[in-house]
Amino acid sequence: MSDPDSVGRDENLGPDAESKKSVERNTFIFLTVFLFPILSVIIVGSYGFIVWMSHIIYGPPGGH
């Protein structure tokens, strides 16, 4: 059995666990700094483009 006082401490982690933590941290940084902001801009820009093109094709909104 493991010592209950040592559960969750970093000093008990092996080299595989340290590399896994590093990969998880790098993945988190990539997602929060790069991927989600880029996806947000793409999604909002695409929606704006669709609305703009629909106004060109069907005319502006209104009671004409």
C-alpha positions, -999 to +999 in steps of 0.1 A: +000+000+000+011+035-005+016+061+022-016+082+025+005+113+033+024+110+000-006+107-023-007+135-049+029+147-043+051+154-073+081+137-058+065+103-062+061+107-099+083+088-123+098+101-155+067+089-175+044+109-152+065+140-155+065+138-193+027+132-193+022+163-171+044+183-195+024+171-225-009+179-207+003+214-198+015+221-233-018+208-248-038+230-224-017+261-233-021+253-271-059+249-267-065+281-246-040+304-263-042+293-299-070+269-309-100+283-291-094+320-300-087+310-337-119+289-338-139+317-323-127+342-349-134+317-377-170+309-364-180+345-359-164+356-392-182+328-410-215+337-395-210+374-405-201+363-440-232+342-443-254+371-431-236+395-455-240+372-485-277+366-476-283+404-476-266+406-510-287+378-525-321+384-508-319+421-500-318+439-467-342+429-440-374+449-439-410+449-449-406+454-487 
